[in-house]
Structure formats: C-alpha cells, structure tokens
C-alpha cells in the first residue's frame, strides 16, 4: 500500500466511525492521523522531512496542505468531548464531510504518483 492509498483508507475509516456520533473520540483520533498522514505525504512529495506532528504546510496553499489545515481546524471544533450528541455535532460534521470529499478527490488525483508509506 502506498501513502495515498493509506490516506484514502483513513477517510473511509472516519466515515464509518461517523455513522455513530457517540464515537467522537475515535473520530477525533482518526482525523488527527489522517491529517498527519496527508502532511507527511505532502512533505515527501516536496522532498522534505516528514513531520512528527500535524502542522506541516501551514503556509502552503496547494490543495493537499490547505485541505489538511481546514480539516484540522474543523475537527478541533467538532470533536469536543461533551458535545457529540448536540446540534454542534451535526453542523460540524456537515462542515467536515465536504472537506473529506475534496481531500478524497485530491488524493485520487495524486494517486498517479506512487509515494511509499
């Protein structure tokens, strides 16, 4: 499996967990792993050292780093421990789902570039 496929797999894991909003903690950790995987993919693509923590590419406006940043910011608001059942969850997921769709599209576009994990 290559890095792009791994990111796509992580998106599907997040969607599966999101079917039950009581899984907010699980979703938050999966989102963090997804963002870090995408940022590592972007770093490798640019020939840079892959990051140990999320935040790589904060100043970059290419699609992958921009989407990773937006997902990270949206997830920070969405996955509050006491708020997985309320309206905030529904609104937050409604904001996050299109970002995951866009990221999935971008990763598939990048899929032609085989970057190992």
Secondary structure, DSSP 8 states (H G I E B T S, - for coil): -BHHHHHHHHHHHHHHHTTSGGGHHHHHHHHHHHHHHHHHHHHHHTT----SSS-TTTT--SHHHHHHHHHHHHHHHHT-TT-SSSHHHHHHHHHHHHHHHHHHHHHHHHTTS--B-
